[in-house]
Amino acid sequence: MAVNIHIAANYLTNAGFTLAAASSVALGMNLNLEISALAGGWAARGIATAGIYGVVQKAADSAHRLYVTYPSYYAALYAQELEMMYFLLEPFFERAKALKAEWASDSDIADIIARMIR
């Protein structure tokens, strides 16, 4: 319980500091509410753009790892224009060691599927 209180107090302290800094800048620059809302909108768009860029970068890194590690699987996904979606499945494939089973028997494939489901 003490940890939760510390986290909440820490978050409120940071939020309060941010509000105080933004208010003092707005008052110091004599900005009215409309300009403040406009600036806040642009800031939100910038943060959203950075977040989208992060997801695209993660997908590109995952596709590059697939290209280096398993070029034939990468080529199959690239032919269908799905190589950038591999990052969604990569954790499941890595955990189940699914891509290392090129010459697996039926029982090995069943084991891989069972590991992917768990």
N, C-alpha and C positions, 0 to 999 in steps of 0.2 A: 504494500500500500504506500509506503514511503517513496518508493521508486516512481509510482504513478503521480504522486503529488509533485515530486521533483521535476518530472517531465512536463507536467501541465504548467508549473510555475515557470520553467525555462521557456516554454513555448509562448506563454503570455508575456514574458519579459521581452522576448524578441519581437512579438507582434506590437507591443506597446512602443518599443524603440522605433520600429518602422513607421508607425502612425505618427509619432512625435516628429521624426525627421521629415516625413512627407508634409505634415502640417506646417512646420517651420519654413520649409522651402516655399510652399504655396503662399504663406503669409508674407515672407520676405520678398517674393517676386510680385506680390499684389495680383495673383492669378485669381480669376473668378471661377465659379463652379463649372461653367461650361468648358473652359479651357482645361481644367483639372480632369474632367470626365473624358475629354478628347485625348489628353495625354495618357490617362489610364487605359483607354481603349487601344491606343497604339502600343503601349507596354504589354498588354495582354496578347496582342497579335504577335509581338516579337517573341514572347515566351512560348506561345503555341508553335511558332515556326521553328524555334530551337528544339522543342520536343519532337516535332515531326522529323527534323533533321537527324536527331539521335536514333530514332527508330529505323530510318533509312540507312544510316551508317551501320547499325547493328546487323541489318539484313545483308548489306554488302560484305561485311566482315565474315559473316556466316557462309555466304555464297563463295567467297574466296577460299575459306578453309575447305569447303567441299570440293572446289576445283583442284586444290593442291592434293587433298587426301584421296578422293575418289573421283577421278576425272570422267569415268564412264557414266556414273550416276549423275554427275553435273551435266554432262552432255545430253542425257535423256531429259533432265528437267529444263535445260536451256532450249531444247527443241520445242517444248511445250510452253515456253516463256514463264516457267515457274521457279527458276533458280533463286529468285529473291524471296520466295515464300518459305524456303527451306529453314530459315531461322525459327519458324514456328514449331517445326518438328524435330529440330536438332537435339534438344534435351532428351526427348523420348528415344531417339535412335541411338544416342550415345550411351544412355543408361542401359538399354537392352542389347547393346553391341550388335545392332541389326545390320550395319553395313559391312561388318567383317565376316559375314556368313555367305560368301559367294557360292560355295559348293556345299551348302548345308543340306542335310537329309530332311525328310518330312517331319520327323520328330524334333529336329533342331529348329526348324521353322516354327513349329508349334510352341516350343519353349520361348523363342524370341517374341512371338506374339503375346504369350502369357506375361513375359516380363514387361512388355510395353503397356499392357493393360493395368498392371499393378502400380 
